Amino acid sequence: IPTENEPGIETWEDPKGAQKIGGANNWSGMTLDEKRGILFAPTGSSSFDFYGGKRKGSNLYANSLLALDVNTGKLKWYFQSVHHDMWDRDFPAPPALVTVTREGKQVDAVAQTSKTGFIWVFDRETGRSLFPIEEKPVPTDTKLAGEKPWPTQPIPTKPAPLVRQAFPESELNDIVPDSSYQKIKKTWSGLRKDHMYAPPSKEGTLILPGYDGGAEWGGPAYDPETNLFYVNTSEMAWILKMVDRPLTPKKENYLQAGERLYGDHCMGCHGVEQKGGGNYPSLVNVTKKYDEPGIMALLNSGRRMMPSFRQIKAEEKTAIVQFLQSKDGTKFEDIATFPPQPIDTFRALPYGMTGYIKFLTPEGYPAIRPPWGNLTAVDLNTGDVVWKTVLGDYPALAAKGIHSGTENYGGPVVTAGGLVFIAATRDAKIRAFNKRTGKELWSHDLPAPGFATPAVYSVHGRQFLVIACGGGKLGTKSSDRYIAFALPEKSKP
């Protein structure tokens, strides 16, 4: 985020306020062109994720691919893929270094995947897009006070998006019983769904592609022999619902303060009713699992996806714990007055999101029709899709002859021998595909889902494939095993 005197600050309506904004970090990793000395760094969205009223403007250099001179740190060029992001649609993975053919000449390029399902391809030196990009109007009407959506978003003419970006009624999941179909149809009918870039709303905005993509953080694979670019994608819709956030009252007790502070710090992940959602756990009955010192320790240190909340005061943590205890059935006869706190008016947002809510059927399947996961090969010379295959299965659906695909986390690898290997799916398998045709050639069961990118390496001329089988996401079995594969050793003469 630029300082008040740096280029890019003109994209923030409040230059002083911009200095209080966080995010725009390189959480997804970087890619280095050693020969040219260029570092390609994709950046995340700026805070606050879903309400942008405190950061009006297009918000450089959030949601941007930056090309940096590694010797000086100087910015050579940049591209912003989402202006004034209100949907957490930042770049999810490092870009790939590729070489494409243009008018009979070889052009060294950098290809960036995205949660929206777009692939962006640029000349490494100049940042010139190798396919035309159009700035297209998007909805700007919002009932959230203070919000100011950006009026256009960049759309590449090629390659075509790898995932669905709209959710009409015809895309509702119709492989479930009619009673389930009617429930998801009723939910769908009440949501805002007029555009992929429809602003967040109180009634709920349908988010497709979802928060995890589209393409996700496993990243793509690139084959220099064929110029094919391999990307695995998920198709899961989410619901983004905003609620009013109360201002800090002059006087409140610990339970009242705890409810307010839970909304400020915890609700976005664990939900209004503490039930969690997506990859975030439920906090229902959490105070029966952990005592107060245990919860305090979690708030101070964080765990896994949960960050540390060491920055908030001890009495604020106590108030949150007492609020959680009250939700779990603990009765408080005498609640002390919560000490008055100085109000940070900048961070006192008028709205908060109610949690990461997947749009699911009562059976737990995505509410959108399958396929829910794909592996796609794109010719980067032309921008055309060469093949696309469904990736993964739900065993119960596969038994009925439905090849559904699943959400997938972890990227592919491609070999000179003609194979694309990928795990990533929730059905705990690793698969090999013909890199030219997309035909599945082999699969193997894993002890838990391999939500990671395989590694390929060689020892004494023998090639190995290894996958980390961590599982755990999507409610699947967890594991700490690495599984390695290799062809049989050549028999000695």
Buried (B, 14 or more C-beta within 10 A) or exposed (E): BBEEEEEBBEBBEBBEBBEBBEBBBBBBBEBBBEEBEBBBBBBBBBBBBBBBBBBBBBBBBBBBBBBBEEEEEEBBBBBBBBBBBBBBBBBBBBBBBBBBEEEEEEBBBBBBBBBBBBBBBBBBBEBEBBBEBEEEEBBBEBEBEEBBBBBBBBBBEBBBBBBBBEBEEEBBBEBBEEEBBEBBBEBBEEBBBEBBBBBBBBEBBBBBBBBBBBBBBBBBBBBEEBBBBBBBBBBBBBBBBBEEBEEBEEEBBBBBBBBBBBBBBBBBBBBBBBBBBBBBBEBBEBBEEBEBEEBBEBBEEEEEEBEEBEEBEEBBBBBBBBBBBBBBEEEEEEBEEBEEEEEEEEEEBBBBBBBBBBBBBEEEBBBBBBBBBBBBBBBBBBBEEBBBBBBBBBEEBEEEEBBBBBBBBBBBBBBEEBBBBBBBBBBBBBBBBBBBEBEBEEBBEBBBBBBBBBBBEEEEEEBEBBBBBBBBBBEBEEBEEEBEBEEEEEEEE
